[in-house]
Amino acid sequence: MEILNPSIFVMFQLLTVFPSLKNQPSMSYNIQLADRIREYLESQVNVVEKEMMGGLTFMVNDKMCIGIIKDEMMCRIDPMLHEQSVEKIGCRTMDFTKRPMRGYVMIDQSGMLSHQEFNDWINLALEFNKFAKSSKKKK
């Protein structure tokens, strides 16, 4: 008979007693990147963080603006700037559901090594946020 690792056994007991724990989101995003974004957005008003899509999203003025999925930063940018943006190092089109989304880009670590590169991506997202449409709220 195989003996369970004590931590696995405790988790099994917790899930048996509290089945709702199964649905708790795990931190599957880069905490250091989240802190870096938070620091940059300190001066912005109306910023709300939401855990969604297995990551973290920064809503600015009730609109999705910046996000983190694993180690990549998602920026919602002007769709007119999409093609030239994905040509930059470390940038690709967001295809979260296997459907490419124009105006949404993912930037990996190689695309935001310097403070200037990081700031440029955040500024692109904040600039477009002024014109972006808010998604309809669910009732």
Secondary structure, DSSP 8 states (H G I E B T S, - for coil): -----HHHHHHHHHHHH-GGGGG-----B-HHHHHHHHHHHTT-SSEEEEEETTEEEEEETTEEEEEEEBTEEEEE--GGGHHHHHTSTTEEEE-TTSS-EEEEEEE-GGGS-SHHHHHHHHHHHHHHHTT--------
